[in-house]
Amino acid sequence: MKKSELIERLAEKFPHIAKNDVEKIVNGIIEKMIDALNNNDRIEIRGFGSLFVKTRRGREARNPKTGKRLTIESKRIPFFKAGKELKELINKNG
């Protein structure tokens, strides 16, 4: 599902809220989630899962095409871990 589809479905489910307002709400939630992850905060949505940031350490690598050695610097990567209820729902309906 794309963000635009989510906005559309929410606007249909809540017809008393203008579609522009639904879009602002969704964008606001995503913005706050990004802010939290940038601050190394963990986001937990009970029954759905959690989002958090891990740091992948730097390493030496090689370009497979040229064979040239490269240094890959460490970087922060967002991770999602599905909650127990979400896993159960997916397996029940899958």
Buried (B, 14 or more C-beta within 10 A) or exposed (E): EEEEEEBBEBBEEEEEEEBEEBBEBBEEEEEEBEEBBEEEEEBEEEEBBBBBBEEEEEEEEEEEEEEEEEEEEEEEEEEEEEBEEBEEBEEEEE
